[in-house]
């Protein structure tokens, strides 16, 4: 409230006061420094006027007695005028300050109330009246508890009692009521004041609308409850560290890890780690936490193993550190961890079991392999026995065939060569007896004897060709086959055709002999069993082998039955197969009704690559010479 300053006294009264003060000026100048200063200033001003008198003429000189008094009065008058000017200036400044204070008081962002011990409102600013929803004039002399909710009145009365008891800057939160409006939370701060209004005590109370703060606190409590619930119900171990590196919360899953640490909550993390782990490990973990808190970069370790200092065993953990903003607003750290000791032990056991299983499987495979080898050995032994038996049988058959061949040759020699030679001997004896008697008869008998000799020579040559054709060694495979097939056609009447390539002669003598013997035996079988009208022998070069086919148009036969008939005594077919297998070849026989029979013999040949241009040109020249030769008989 504004206070009016007193008006200035009239001039006569000022003079009387000035005379009284002038008398005491010399004795009280030390106690009145302001008056002494004004006096000096007034005297200086009077001397200046005397040095520069007004233009109206010189002032009359007073008598020495009253002159002193007049001088003093003039000085005091000037002094009073200066003092009055100072007071006027101070009053203006005070009025401006009071107006500013009144504005600040009324329009302050908080409500101000002056309250006595009974809670009666003595003064209130406009903000306070607005908070309570009542005009300021109607608030004066009303009790503040009437505007407080019943649940908050005991707290208010206790708050005022403590304030008037001398507690400075006490705080209290109460629920205030607005007439016809919603209640709201307000924060009260009280300061006791001196009794300026009589002997009654009073205090100044600042009232602030804290509804937003209360809502924020409610949200904060909800967040804290939610945060605590999330931490407590996490399926893994979780603990929270505040910005001072102290444990703030530990969930039930994590407490077994810290069972040797007492107390736990509120304890420095460095102390807890020193209990759990050896020094270097604890220092490393602490450095991880500090780095994450300082930089905000998370840390994750999928496999942390170390020896526990408190338990004396080695444990393994999977852990993750993240910096978070705690419900209170400051940064903190949350550590998520999972004890994987049992899992690692199970994995180690699983690895050992897997290794044992692998070893077992390896042993089983080895047993199976050995059983297979044993069975193969037994089968091989059995097969060897069978082969031995077959070899003995084959040997017997070969000996029998040799004996039969000797018998045939013996008969042939006896029937043809011996008879021919006996005939020659008879003719020579007759020539000896009748040589002189009849010369013509001698010439005729000599001619008959020459024919017998020629027949004997032909028989010997035929025997030689059947045993080993000399043309094969002297001329090659193609001429030998040609000669044999010509004789074959002549003797059997079966038309034959030979097709071959000239380079076949570059084969070694052993393989050419095999091809000749196979063709010889196949043609003999055609003559004996096929009743064919024609037969073709074809020799061709394939990329990696030489193929010879003997095809006839005669009667077909069951190949499997014939091969196994009579215990495998068909020496012709077996001989062909054995000869080919000796040089790495194969024999296949195909026979079907209406299609005739095809005997196919294949011999592997190596592929040679030229190493330079000369070999390439030489191979081209050979290829040009390898023209196919066709002979029809």
FENDANOR-V736911 format. One record per residue. N is the residue number from 0. RES is the residue in one small letter. SS is DSSP state (hx for helix, st for strand, lp for the rest). PHI is phi in radians with two decimals (none if undefined). D_CENTER is the distance of its C-alpha to the mean C-alpha in Angstrom with 1 decimal. Layout:
((N | RES | SS | PHI | D_CENTER) (N | RES | SS | PHI | D_CENTER))
This chain:
((0 | x | lp | none | 78.1) (1 | x | lp | -1.32 | 80.1) (2 | x | lp | -2.04 | 83.2) (3 | x | lp | -1.38 | 86.3) (4 | x | lp | -1.38 | 87.6) (5 | x | lp | -1.19 | 91.5) (6 | x | lp | -1.31 | 93.7) (7 | x | lp | -1.20 | 95.6) (8 | x | lp | -1.23 | 99.2) (9 | x | lp | -1.16 | 102.3) (10 | x | hx | -1.08 | 103.9) (11 | x | hx | -1.06 | 106.9) (12 | x | hx | -1.14 | 104.7) (13 | x | hx | -1.12 | 102.5) (14 | x | hx | -1.10 | 105.6) (15 | x | hx | -1.04 | 106.8) (16 | x | hx | -1.16 | 103.4) (17 | x | hx | -1.18 | 103.4) (18 | x | hx | -1.10 | 106.8) (19 | x | hx | -1.15 | 105.8) (20 | x | hx | -1.27 | 102.5) (21 | x | hx | -1.19 | 104.4) (22 | x | hx | -1.18 | 106.7) (23 | x | lp | -1.65 | 103.8) (24 | x | hx | -1.16 | 101.8) (25 | x | hx | -1.20 | 103.2) (26 | x | hx | -1.53 | 102.7) (27 | x | hx | -2.00 | 99.3) (28 | x | lp | -1.10 | 97.6) (29 | x | lp | -1.23 | 95.3) (30 | x | lp | -1.54 | 94.2) (31 | x | lp | -2.18 | 93.9) (32 | x | hx | -1.11 | 91.9) (33 | x | hx | -1.16 | 91.1) (34 | x | hx | -1.16 | 94.9) (35 | x | hx | -1.11 | 95.7) (36 | x | hx | -1.13 | 93.1) (37 | x | hx | -1.14 | 94.6) (38 | x | hx | -1.09 | 98.0) (39 | x | hx | -1.09 | 97.2) (40 | x | hx | -1.16 | 95.5) (41 | x | hx | -1.18 | 98.6) (42 | x | hx | -1.15 | 101.1) (43 | x | hx | -1.12 | 99.2) (44 | x | hx | -1.15 | 99.3) (45 | x | hx | -1.17 | 103.1) (46 | x | hx | -1.08 | 103.8) (47 | x | hx | -1.16 | 102.0) (48 | x | hx | -1.17 | 104.2) (49 | x | hx | -1.22 | 107.3) (50 | x | hx | -1.26 | 106.4) (51 | x | lp | -2.23 | 105.9) (52 | x | lp | -1.20 | 108.5) (53 | x | lp | -1.16 | 108.6) (54 | x | lp | -1.25 | 110.4) (55 | x | lp | -1.28 | 113.1) (56 | x | lp | 2.15 | 115.0) (57 | x | lp | -1.28 | 115.0) (58 | x | lp | -1.26 | 114.6) (59 | x | lp | -1.17 | 117.7) (60 | x | lp | -1.39 | 117.6) (61 | x | lp | -1.35 | 117.9) (62 | x | lp | -1.26 | 120.0) (63 | x | hx | -1.03 | 118.5) (64 | x | hx | -1.22 | 118.5) (65 | x | hx | -1.24 | 116.7) (66 | x | hx | -1.11 | 114.8) (67 | x | hx | -1.12 | 112.6) (68 | x | hx | -1.14 | 111.9) (69 | x | hx | -1.12 | 111.2) (70 | x | hx | -1.10 | 108.8) (71 | x | hx | -1.12 | 107.0) (72 | x | hx | -1.15 | 106.9) (73 | x | hx | -1.11 | 105.6) (74 | x | hx | -1.08 | 102.9) (75 | x | hx | -1.19 | 102.0) (76 | x | hx | -1.14 | 102.0) (77 | x | hx | -1.13 | 99.5) (78 | x | hx | -1.07 | 97.5) (79 | x | hx | -1.16 | 97.4) (80 | x | hx | -1.13 | 96.4) (81 | x | hx | -1.13 | 93.5) (82 | x | hx | -1.10 | 92.6) (83 | x | hx | -1.11 | 92.9) (84 | x | hx | -1.13 | 90.6) (85 | x | hx | -1.11 | 88.1) (86 | x | hx | -1.15 | 88.3) (87 | x | hx | -1.07 | 87.9) (88 | x | hx | -1.14 | 84.8) (89 | x | hx | -1.14 | 83.4) (90 | x | hx | -1.14 | 84.2) (91 | x | hx | -1.07 | 82.4) (92 | x | hx | -1.11 | 79.4) (93 | x | hx | -1.14 | 79.5) (94 | x | hx | -1.13 | 79.9) (95 | x | hx | -1.14 | 76.9) (96 | x | hx | -1.13 | 74.8) (97 | x | hx | -1.10 | 76.0) (98 | x | hx | -1.16 | 75.0) (99 | x | hx | -1.11 | 71.6) (100 | x | hx | -1.11 | 71.2) (101 | x | hx | -1.09 | 72.4) (102 | x | hx | -1.11 | 69.8) (103 | x | hx | -1.10 | 67.1) (104 | x | hx | -1.16 | 68.3) (105 | x | hx | -1.26 | 68.6) (106 | x | lp | -1.85 | 65.5) (107 | x | lp | -1.09 | 63.2) (108 | x | lp | -1.23 | 59.7) (109 | x | lp | -2.14 | 60.7) (110 | x | st | -1.48 | 63.7) (111 | x | st | -2.01 | 66.5) (112 | x | st | -2.31 | 69.1) (113 | x | st | -1.77 | 72.1) (114 | x | st | -2.25 | 72.6) (115 | x | st | -1.60 | 75.3) (116 | x | lp | -1.13 | 75.2) (117 | x | lp | -1.46 | 75.8) (118 | x | lp | 1.54 | 72.9) (119 | x | st | -1.34 | 75.3) (120 | x | st | -1.46 | 73.9) (121 | x | st | -1.61 | 76.2) (122 | x | st | -2.50 | 74.3) (123 | x | st | -2.72 | 71.1) (124 | x | lp | -1.58 | 69.4) (125 | x | hx | -1.12 | 68.5) (126 | x | hx | -1.10 | 64.8) (127 | x | hx | -1.10 | 65.7) (128 | x | hx | -1.10 | 68.0) (129 | x | hx | -1.14 | 65.3) (130 | x | hx | -1.03 | 62.8) (131 | x | hx | -1.46 | 65.5) (132 | x | lp | 1.24 | 66.5) (133 | x | lp | -2.31 | 70.2) (134 | x | lp | -1.08 | 72.6) (135 | x | hx | -1.10 | 73.2) (136 | x | hx | -1.12 | 77.0) (137 | x | hx | -1.51 | 76.4) (138 | x | hx | -1.44 | 74.0) (139 | x | lp | -1.09 | 76.6) (140 | x | lp | 1.20 | 78.3) (141 | x | lp | -1.85 | 75.8) (142 | x | st | -1.44 | 73.8) (143 | x | hx | -1.14 | 70.1) (144 | x | hx | -1.03 | 69.2) (145 | x | hx | -1.16 | 70.5) (146 | x | hx | -1.73 | 67.4) (147 | x | st | -1.93 | 65.0) (148 | x | lp | -1.06 | 63.5) (149 | x | hx | -0.97 | 65.2) (150 | x | hx | -1.18 | 62.0) (151 | x | hx | -1.75 | 61.8) (152 | x | hx | -1.12 | 65.5) (153 | x | hx | -1.05 | 65.5) (154 | x | hx | -1.13 | 62.8) (155 | x | hx | -1.16 | 64.8) (156 | x | hx | -1.13 | 68.0) (157 | x | hx | -1.13 | 66.4) (158 | x | hx | -1.11 | 64.8) (159 | x | hx | -1.15 | 68.3) (160 | x | hx | -1.12 | 69.9) (161 | x | hx | -1.15 | 67.5) (162 | x | hx | -1.15 | 68.0) (163 | x | hx | -1.26 | 71.8) (164 | x | lp | -1.39 | 71.6) (165 | x | lp | 2.02 | 70.3) (166 | x | lp | -1.26 | 66.5) (167 | x | lp | -1.66 | 65.2) (168 | x | lp | 0.89 | 62.3) (169 | x | st | -1.38 | 61.6) (170 | x | st | -2.13 | 58.9) (171 | x | st | -2.76 | 58.9) (172 | x | st | -1.93 | 56.9) (173 | x | st | -2.31 | 59.2) (174 | x | st | -1.73 | 59.0) (175 | x | st | -1.61 | 61.7) (176 | x | lp | -1.97 | 63.5) (177 | x | lp | -1.83 | 64.5) (178 | x | lp | -1.06 | 67.5) (179 | x | lp | 1.28 | 66.3) (180 | x | lp | -2.26 | 62.7) (181 | x | lp | -1.34 | 59.5) (182 | x | lp | -1.18 | 59.3) (183 | x | st | -2.54 | 56.9) (184 | x | st | -1.48 | 55.8) (185 | x | st | -2.34 | 57.4) (186 | x | st | -1.79 | 57.1) (187 | x | st | -1.92 | 60.5) (188 | x | st | -2.21 | 61.2) (189 | x | st | -2.02 | 64.8) (190 | x | st | -2.33 | 66.9) (191 | x | st | -1.13 | 70.5) (192 | x | st | -2.16 | 73.2) (193 | x | lp | -1.25 | 76.8) (194 | x | lp | -1.36 | 79.6) (195 | x | lp | -1.39 | 80.8) (196 | x | lp | -1.94 | 82.1) (197 | x | lp | 1.43 | 84.8) (198 | x | lp | -1.66 | 84.1) (199 | x | lp | -1.32 | 81.3) (200 | x | lp | -1.39 | 77.8) (201 | x | st | -2.63 | 75.0) (202 | x | st | -2.51 | 71.4) (203 | x | st | -1.78 | 69.1) (204 | x | st | -2.06 | 66.1) (205 | x | st | -1.72 | 63.1) (206 | x | st | -2.01 | 61.4) (207 | x | st | -2.18 | 57.8) (208 | x | st | -1.29 | 56.1) (209 | x | lp | -1.95 | 52.9) (210 | x | hx | -1.08 | 51.8) (211 | x | hx | -1.14 | 48.6) (212 | x | hx | -1.16 | 47.9) (213 | x | hx | -1.11 | 48.6) (214 | x | hx | -1.10 | 46.2) (215 | x | hx | -1.10 | 43.6) (216 | x | hx | -1.13 | 44.3) (217 | x | hx | -1.12 | 44.0) (218 | x | hx | -1.09 | 40.7) (219 | x | hx | -1.11 | 39.7) (220 | x | hx | -1.11 | 40.9) (221 | x | hx | -1.10 | 38.9) (222 | x | hx | -1.11 | 35.8) (223 | x | hx | -1.10 | 36.5) (224 | x | hx | -1.12 | 37.1) (225 | x | hx | -1.13 | 34.0) (226 | x | hx | -1.06 | 31.9) (227 | x | hx | -1.14 | 33.7) (228 | x | hx | -1.16 | 33.2) (229 | x | hx | -1.10 | 29.5) (230 | x | hx | -1.14 | 29.2) (231 | x | hx | -1.18 | 31.6) (232 | x | hx | -1.65 | 30.0) (233 | x | lp | -1.09 | 26.4) (234 | x | lp | -1.31 | 25.0) (235 | x | lp | -2.17 | 23.7) (236 | x | st | -1.24 | 25.5) (237 | x | st | -2.42 | 26.2) (238 | x | st | -2.44 | 28.7) (239 | x | st | -2.01 | 29.8) (240 | x | st | -2.11 | 31.2) (241 | x | lp | -1.45 | 33.6) (242 | x | lp | -1.25 | 34.1) (243 | x | lp | -1.67 | 36.6) (244 | x | lp | 1.04 | 33.9) (245 | x | st | -2.08 | 35.7) (246 | x | st | -1.19 | 34.4) (247 | x | st | -1.79 | 35.1) (248 | x | st | -2.75 | 33.8) (249 | x | st | -2.36 | 32.3) (250 | x | lp | -1.42 | 31.3) (251 | x | hx | -1.03 | 32.6) (252 | x | hx | -1.16 | 29.3) (253 | x | hx | -1.60 | 29.3) (254 | x | hx | -1.09 | 33.0) (255 | x | hx | -1.02 | 32.9) (256 | x | hx | -1.19 | 30.9) (257 | x | hx | -1.81 | 33.7) (258 | x | lp | -1.16 | 36.5) (259 | x | lp | -1.66 | 38.2) (260 | x | lp | -1.84 | 38.3) (261 | x | lp | -2.48 | 41.5) (262 | x | lp | -1.29 | 41.8) (263 | x | lp | -2.01 | 38.3) (264 | x | lp | -1.20 | 38.3) (265 | x | lp | 1.53 | 39.4) (266 | x | lp | -1.50 | 38.9) (267 | x | st | -1.12 | 37.2) (268 | x | hx | -1.10 | 33.6) (269 | x | hx | -1.08 | 34.5) (270 | x | hx | -1.19 | 37.2) (271 | x | hx | -1.11 | 34.9) (272 | x | hx | -1.14 | 32.3) (273 | x | hx | -1.14 | 35.2) (274 | x | hx | -1.33 | 36.3) (275 | x | hx | -1.40 | 32.9) (276 | x | st | -2.20 | 31.6) (277 | x | lp | -1.09 | 33.2) (278 | x | hx | -0.92 | 34.1) (279 | x | hx | -1.06 | 31.4) (280 | x | hx | -1.17 | 28.6) (281 | x | hx | -1.08 | 30.3) (282 | x | hx | -1.12 | 30.7) (283 | x | hx | -1.12 | 27.0) (284 | x | hx | -1.12 | 26.1) (285 | x | hx | -1.08 | 28.9) (286 | x | hx | -1.11 | 27.7) (287 | x | hx | -1.09 | 24.3) (288 | x | hx | -1.10 | 26.2) (289 | x | hx | -1.13 | 28.6) (290 | x | hx | -1.13 | 26.0) (291 | x | hx | -1.16 | 24.2) (292 | x | hx | -1.15 | 27.7) (293 | x | hx | -1.36 | 28.9) (294 | x | hx | -1.79 | 26.0) (295 | x | lp | 1.48 | 24.2) (296 | x | lp | -1.42 | 20.7) (297 | x | lp | -1.24 | 18.9) (298 | x | st | -2.26 | 17.8) (299 | x | st | -2.43 | 15.3) (300 | x | st | -2.33 | 15.4) (301 | x | st | -1.46 | 13.7) (302 | x | st | -2.69 | 16.4) (303 | x | st | -2.01 | 19.8) (304 | x | st | -2.21 | 22.7) (305 | x | st | -2.81 | 26.2) (306 | x | st | -1.51 | 29.8) (307 | x | st | -1.24 | 31.4) (308 | x | lp | -1.27 | 34.6) (309 | x | lp | -1.52 | 36.3) (310 | x | lp | -1.75 | 35.5) (311 | x | lp | 1.33 | 35.4) (312 | x | lp | -2.25 | 32.3) (313 | x | st | -1.61 | 28.7) (314 | x | st | -2.26 | 26.2) (315 | x | st | -2.18 | 22.4) (316 | x | st | -2.39 | 20.9) (317 | x | st | -1.96 | 17.7) (318 | x | st | -2.42 | 18.9) (319 | x | st | -2.52 | 18.3) (320 | x | st | -1.96 | 21.0) (321 | x | st | -2.37 | 21.7) (322 | x | st | -1.51 | 24.9) (323 | x | st | -2.29 | 26.8) (324 | x | st | -1.70 | 30.3) (325 | x | lp | -1.24 | 32.5) (326 | x | lp | -0.99 | 35.1) (327 | x | lp | -1.30 | 37.8) (328 | x | lp | 1.89 | 36.1) (329 | x | lp | -1.55 | 35.1) (330 | x | st | -1.29 | 31.6) (331 | x | st | -2.61 | 30.3) (332 | x | st | -2.19 | 27.2) (333 | x | st | -2.09 | 25.5) (334 | x | st | -1.95 | 23.8) (335 | x | st | -1.79 | 21.7) (336 | x | st | -2.51 | 21.4) (337 | x | st | -2.41 | 21.1) (338 | x | st | -1.33 | 23.0) (339 | x | lp | -1.87 | 20.9) (340 | x | hx | -1.08 | 23.7) (341 | x | hx | -1.11 | 24.8) (342 | x | hx | -1.13 | 21.4) (343 | x | hx | -1.17 | 20.9) (344 | x | hx | -1.12 | 24.4) (345 | x | hx | -1.11 | 23.8) (346 | x | hx | -1.14 | 20.8) (347 | x | hx | -1.12 | 23.1) (348 | x | hx | -1.09 | 25.8) (349 | x | hx | -1.10 | 23.5) (350 | x | hx | -1.11 | 22.6) (351 | x | hx | -1.12 | 26.3) (352 | x | hx | -1.11 | 27.2) (353 | x | hx | -1.11 | 24.7) (354 | x | hx | -1.12 | 26.3) (355 | x | hx | -1.12 | 29.7) (356 | x | hx | -1.11 | 28.9) (357 | x | hx | -1.11 | 27.8) (358 | x | hx | -1.12 | 31.0) (359 | x | hx | -1.10 | 33.0) (360 | x | hx | -1.10 | 31.6) (361 | x | hx | -1.11 | 32.4) (362 | x | hx | -1.13 | 35.8) (363 | x | hx | -1.09 | 36.4) (364 | x | hx | -1.09 | 35.5) (365 | x | hx | -1.13 | 37.8) (366 | x | hx | -1.10 | 40.5) (367 | x | hx | -1.08 | 40.1) (368 | x | hx | -1.09 | 40.2) (369 | x | hx | -1.17 | 43.3) (370 | x | hx | -1.11 | 44.8) (371 | x | hx | -1.12 | 44.2) (372 | x | hx | -1.10 | 45.7) (373 | x | hx | -1.11 | 48.5) (374 | x | hx | -1.11 | 49.1) (375 | x | hx | -1.12 | 48.9) (376 | x | hx | -1.12 | 51.3) (377 | x | hx | -1.09 | 53.6) (378 | x | hx | -1.11 | 53.4) (379 | x | hx | -1.12 | 53.9) (380 | x | hx | -1.11 | 56.8) (381 | x | hx | -1.10 | 58.2) (382 | x | hx | -1.12 | 57.6) (383 | x | hx | -1.11 | 59.3) (384 | x | hx | -1.07 | 62.2) (385 | x | hx | -1.10 | 62.3) (386 | x | hx | -1.10 | 62.1) (387 | x | hx | -1.08 | 64.8) (388 | x | hx | -1.11 | 66.9) (389 | x | hx | -1.10 | 66.2) (390 | x | hx | -1.11 | 67.0) (391 | x | hx | -1.11 | 70.2) (392 | x | hx | -1.10 | 71.0) (393 | x | hx | -1.10 | 70.2) (394 | x | hx | -1.09 | 72.2) (395 | x | hx | -1.08 | 75.1) (396 | x | hx | -1.15 | 74.8) (397 | x | hx | -1.10 | 74.7) (398 | x | hx | -1.09 | 77.8) (399 | x | hx | -1.11 | 79.4) (400 | x | hx | -1.11 | 78.5) (401 | x | hx | -1.08 | 79.8) (402 | x | hx | -1.15 | 82.9) (403 | x | hx | -1.11 | 83.3) (404 | x | hx | -1.15 | 82.8) (405 | x | hx | -1.13 | 85.4) (406 | x | hx | -1.07 | 87.8) (407 | x | hx | -1.10 | 87.2) (408 | x | hx | -1.09 | 87.8) (409 | x | hx | -1.10 | 90.8) (410 | x | hx | -1.09 | 92.2) (411 | x | hx | -1.08 | 91.5) (412 | x | hx | -1.12 | 93.3) (413 | x | hx | -1.20 | 96.1) (414 | x | hx | -1.35 | 96.5) (415 | x | hx | -1.83 | 96.1) (416 | x | hx | -1.14 | 96.5) (417 | x | hx | -1.14 | 99.1) (418 | x | hx | -1.09 | 101.2) (419 | x | hx | -1.08 | 101.0) (420 | x | hx | -1.14 | 102.0) (421 | x | hx | -1.10 | 104.9) (422 | x | hx | -1.08 | 106.0) (423 | x | hx | -1.09 | 105.9) (424 | x | hx | -1.10 | 108.0) (425 | x | hx | -1.10 | 110.6) (426 | x | hx | -1.07 | 110.8) (427 | x | hx | -1.12 | 111.3) (428 | x | hx | -1.15 | 114.1) (429 | x | hx | -1.16 | 115.8) (430 | x | hx | -1.09 | 115.6) (431 | x | hx | -1.18 | 117.3) (432 | x | hx | -1.32 | 120.2) (433 | x | hx | -1.89 | 120.8) (434 | x | lp | -1.21 | 119.9) (435 | x | lp | -1.50 | 123.5) (436 | x | lp | -1.30 | 124.7) (437 | x | lp | -2.37 | 122.6) (438 | x | hx | -1.18 | 120.4) (439 | x | hx | -1.13 | 118.8) (440 | x | hx | -1.06 | 117.7) (441 | x | hx | -1.08 | 116.2) (442 | x | hx | -1.13 | 114.0) (443 | x | hx | -1.14 | 112.8) (444 | x | hx | -1.20 | 111.9) (445 | x | hx | -1.08 | 110.1) (446 | x | hx | -1.11 | 108.0) (447 | x | hx | -1.10 | 107.1) (448 | x | hx | -1.11 | 106.3) (449 | x | hx | -1.09 | 103.9) (450 | x | hx | -1.17 | 102.1) (451 | x | hx | -1.11 | 101.7) (452 | x | hx | -1.09 | 100.3) (453 | x | hx | -1.09 | 97.9) (454 | x | hx | -1.12 | 96.8) (455 | x | hx | -1.13 | 96.1) (456 | x | hx | -1.09 | 94.1) (457 | x | hx | -1.11 | 92.0) (458 | x | hx | -1.09 | 91.4) (459 | x | hx | -1.08 | 90.3) (460 | x | hx | -1.07 | 87.9) (461 | x | hx | -1.14 | 86.5) (462 | x | hx | -1.06 | 85.9) (463 | x | hx | -1.13 | 84.2) (464 | x | hx | -1.12 | 81.9) (465 | x | hx | -1.15 | 80.9) (466 | x | hx | -1.32 | 80.2) (467 | x | lp | -2.88 | 78.4) (468 | x | lp | -1.18 | 78.8) (469 | x | hx | -1.25 | 79.7) (470 | x | hx | -1.10 | 78.5) (471 | x | hx | -1.10 | 74.8) (472 | x | hx | -1.43 | 75.3) (473 | x | hx | -1.53 | 77.6) (474 | x | lp | -1.89 | 76.4) (475 | x | lp | 2.18 | 72.9) (476 | x | hx | -1.20 | 71.1) (477 | x | hx | -1.12 | 72.0) (478 | x | hx | -1.07 | 75.8) (479 | x | hx | -1.14 | 75.8) (480 | x | hx | -1.11 | 74.2) (481 | x | hx | -1.08 | 76.5) (482 | x | hx | -1.15 | 79.5) (483 | x | hx | -1.14 | 78.5) (484 | x | hx | -1.18 | 77.6) (485 | x | hx | -1.13 | 80.9) (486 | x | hx | -1.16 | 82.7) (487 | x | hx | -1.06 | 80.6) (488 | x | hx | -1.12 | 81.6) (489 | x | hx | -1.13 | 85.2) (490 | x | hx | -1.42 | 85.4) (491 | x | hx | -1.79 | 83.3) (492 | x | lp | 1.39 | 83.8) (493 | x | lp | -1.49 | 80.0) (494 | x | st | -1.19 | 78.8) (495 | x | st | -2.31 | 76.0) (496 | x | st | -2.46 | 73.6) (497 | x | st | -2.05 | 71.6) (498 | x | st | -2.24 | 68.6) (499 | x | st | -2.63 | 66.8) (500 | x | st | -1.92 | 65.3) (501 | x | hx | -1.10 | 67.2) (502 | x | hx | -1.23 | 64.3) (503 | x | hx | -1.08 | 64.5) (504 | x | hx | -1.23 | 67.2) (505 | x | hx | -1.39 | 64.7) (506 | x | lp | -1.16 | 63.4) (507 | x | lp | -1.21 | 64.7) (508 | x | hx | -1.11 | 67.9) (509 | x | hx | -1.15 | 66.2) (510 | x | hx | -1.26 | 63.9) (511 | x | hx | -1.13 | 66.8) (512 | x | hx | -1.15 | 69.0) (513 | x | hx | -1.07 | 66.4) (514 | x | hx | -1.07 | 66.2) (515 | x | hx | -1.13 | 70.0) (516 | x | hx | -1.15 | 70.5) (517 | x | hx | -1.11 | 68.0) (518 | x | hx | -1.10 | 69.8) (519 | x | hx | -1.06 | 73.1) (520 | x | hx | -1.20 | 72.3) (521 | x | hx | -1.11 | 70.7) (522 | x | hx | -1.18 | 73.8) (523 | x | hx | -1.09 | 76.1) (524 | x | hx | -1.11 | 74.2) (525 | x | hx | -1.06 | 74.7) (526 | x | hx | -1.18 | 78.4) (527 | x | hx | -1.48 | 78.7) (528 | x | hx | -2.14 | 76.6) (529 | x | hx | -1.39 | 75.2) (530 | x | lp | 0.95 | 78.4) (531 | x | lp | -1.57 | 76.6) (532 | x | lp | -1.76 | 78.3) (533 | x | st | -2.66 | 75.8) (534 | x | st | -2.52 | 73.0) (535 | x | st | -2.23 | 70.5) (536 | x | st | -2.00 | 68.8) (537 | x | st | -2.17 | 65.8) (538 | x | st | -2.09 | 63.9) (539 | x | st | -2.37 | 60.9) (540 | x | st | -1.71 | 58.1) (541 | x | lp | -1.77 | 54.5) (542 | x | lp | -0.93 | 51.4) (543 | x | lp | -2.19 | 51.0) (544 | x | st | -2.80 | 54.2) (545 | x | st | -1.98 | 57.9) (546 | x | st | -2.07 | 59.0) (547 | x | st | -2.09 | 62.6) (548 | x | st | -2.06 | 63.6) (549 | x | st | -1.99 | 67.1) (550 | x | st | -2.06 | 67.6) (551 | x | st | -2.21 | 70.8) (552 | x | lp | -1.92 | 72.0) (553 | x | lp | -1.56 | 73.8) (554 | x | lp | -1.25 | 73.3) (555 | x | lp | -1.50 | 69.8) (556 | x | lp | -2.63 | 69.1) (557 | x | lp | -1.41 | 66.5) (558 | x | hx | -1.11 | 64.6) (559 | x | hx | -1.10 | 63.1) (560 | x | hx | -1.15 | 66.5) (561 | x | hx | -1.16 | 68.4) (562 | x | hx | -1.14 | 66.0) (563 | x | hx | -1.76 | 66.2) (564 | x | hx | -1.28 | 69.9) (565 | x | hx | 1.01 | 72.3) (566 | x | hx | 1.19 | 69.6) (567 | x | lp | 1.26 | 68.2) (568 | x | lp | -1.59 | 71.6) (569 | x | lp | -1.37 | 71.1) (570 | x | hx | -1.17 | 71.3) (571 | x | hx | -1.09 | 71.1) (572 | x | hx | -1.14 | 67.5) (573 | x | hx | -1.10 | 66.4) (574 | x | hx | -1.11 | 67.9) (575 | x | hx | -1.05 | 66.1) (576 | x | hx | -1.12 | 62.7) (577 | x | hx | -1.10 | 63.4) (578 | x | hx | -1.06 | 64.5) (579 | x | hx | -1.16 | 61.3) (580 | x | hx | -1.15 | 59.0) (581 | x | hx | -1.10 | 60.8) (582 | x | lp | -1.91 | 59.5) (583 | x | lp | 1.40 | 56.0) (584 | x | lp | -1.69 | 57.1) (585 | x | st | -2.31 | 56.9) (586 | x | st | -2.22 | 59.5) (587 | x | st | -2.26 | 59.1) (588 | x | st | -2.22 | 61.9) (589 | x | st | -2.14 | 61.8) (590 | x | st | -2.55 | 64.8) (591 | x | st | -2.52 | 65.4) (592 | x | lp | -1.02 | 68.6) (593 | x | lp | 1.40 | 69.8) (594 | x | lp | -1.84 | 67.2) (595 | x | st | 1.41 | 68.9) (596 | x | st | -2.26 | 67.1) (597 | x | st | -2.20 | 64.6) (598 | x | st | -1.82 | 64.1) (599 | x | st | -2.11 | 61.1) (600 | x | st | -2.03 | 60.6) (601 | x | st | -2.19 | 57.6) (602 | x | st | -2.10 | 57.3) (603 | x | st | -1.28 | 54.1) (604 | x | lp | -2.29 | 54.5) (605 | x | lp | -1.38 | 52.3) (606 | x | lp | -1.73 | 51.0) (607 | x | lp | -1.82 | 52.1) (608 | x | lp | -1.86 | 50.6) (609 | x | lp | -1.19 | 52.7) (610 | x | lp | -1.76 | 51.8) (611 | x | lp | -2.66 | 53.9) (612 | x | hx | -1.16 | 56.0) (613 | x | hx | -1.20 | 59.0) (614 | x | hx | -1.18 | 57.4) (615 | x | hx | -1.12 | 56.1) (616 | x | hx | -1.16 | 59.6) (617 | x | hx | -1.14 | 61.1) (618 | x | hx | -1.13 | 58.7) (619 | x | hx | -1.13 | 59.7) (620 | x | hx | -1.15 | 63.3) (621 | x | hx | -1.14 | 62.8) (622 | x | hx | -1.08 | 61.0) (623 | x | hx | -1.16 | 64.0) (624 | x | hx | -1.36 | 66.3) (625 | x | lp | -1.35 | 64.3) (626 | x | lp | -1.52 | 66.2) (627 | x | st | -1.31 | 66.7) (628 | x | st | -1.99 | 70.1) (629 | x | st | -2.02 | 71.7) (630 | x | st | -2.27 | 74.9) (631 | x | st | -1.86 | 76.7) (632 | x | lp | -2.09 | 79.5))
